[in-house]
Amino acid sequence: MSVAGRSVQLRVQVVNEKGLHLKPAQAVVNVASRFASEILLGRDGQMVDAKSTLGLLALGAAPGAELELEIIGDDAEAAAEAMVRLFAAGFEVERTPGEGSGG
């Protein structure tokens, strides 16, 4: 599969107290899903789709873990900014009225 557009690669750090567990993983999926770009997150050479909760949980990212972020697509810069903000905020995101927990 090939995704046209730009490519952004950077590192993010898990700064919350409990690491990348279910609730933060869902926050990552929610933010990543807003973008058309392919968004990969990983460590130690294991890259997973940032739009997959199970993939993110498989990373086992503890507090303080540094993760690689690779984004490929036309909206890569915007996606990178959103992901960096999410990680810097410890996965705290504002909820919009009526937003459900998703499936």
C-alpha positions in Angstrom: 0.0 0.0 0.0 1.4 3.4 -0.9 0.2 6.7 0.6 1.0 9.8 -1.5 2.1 13.0 0.1 4.6 14.2 2.7 6.5 12.2 5.3 7.2 13.3 8.9 9.3 11.4 11.3 9.9 12.4 14.9 10.0 11.1 18.5 7.4 11.5 21.2 7.5 10.6 24.9 4.9 9.0 27.1 4.6 11.6 29.9 1.6 10.4 31.8 1.9 8.4 35.0 0.4 5.1 33.8 1.9 4.8 30.3 0.1 4.0 27.1 -2.8 1.9 28.6 -6.3 1.6 27.2 -7.7 5.1 27.8 -4.6 6.9 26.3 -4.5 4.4 23.4 -8.1 5.3 22.6 -7.2 9.0 22.7 -4.4 8.3 20.2 -6.7 6.4 17.9 -9.3 9.2 18.1 -6.8 11.9 17.2 -5.0 9.8 14.5 -8.4 8.8 12.9 -9.1 12.5 12.1 -6.3 12.4 9.5 -6.1 10.7 6.1 -2.4 10.1 6.5 -0.9 6.7 7.5 0.3 7.2 11.1 2.7 4.7 12.6 3.9 4.6 16.2 6.5 2.3 17.6 9.7 1.5 19.5 12.6 -0.9 19.1 11.8 -1.4 15.5 8.2 -2.5 16.1 5.8 -0.1 14.3 2.1 -0.3 14.7 -0.9 1.6 13.2 -1.8 4.5 15.5 -5.4 4.0 14.4 -5.4 0.6 16.1 -6.0 0.4 19.9 -4.8 -3.2 20.1 -1.7 -2.3 18.1 -0.9 0.5 20.5 -1.4 -1.6 23.6 0.9 -4.2 22.1 3.7 -1.6 22.3 3.7 -1.8 26.1 4.8 1.8 26.4 5.5 2.6 30.0 5.8 6.1 31.5 8.9 7.8 30.1 9.1 5.6 27.0 10.2 7.3 23.8 8.3 6.3 20.7 9.0 6.8 17.1 6.3 8.5 15.1 6.1 8.2 11.3 3.4 9.9 9.4 2.9 9.7 5.6 0.3 11.6 3.7 -1.0 14.9 2.5 -1.9 16.1 6.0 1.2 14.7 7.7 2.3 18.0 9.2 -1.1 18.7 10.8 -1.3 15.1 12.0 2.2 15.4 13.5 1.3 18.6 15.3 -1.9 17.0 16.8 0.0 13.9 17.9 2.8 15.9 19.5 0.2 18.0 21.4 -1.6 14.9 22.6 1.6 13.2 23.9 2.8 16.5 25.5 -0.6 16.8 27.3 -0.3 13.3 28.8 -3.2 12.1 26.5 -5.7 14.6 27.9 -8.1 15.6 25.1 -11.1 17.9 25.1 -14.3 16.0 24.5 -17.0 17.5 22.3 -20.6 17.3 23.4 -22.2 14.0 22.4 -18.8 12.3 21.8 -19.2 8.6 22.6 -16.6 6.2 23.8 -16.4 4.5 20.4 -16.1 0.8 19.8 
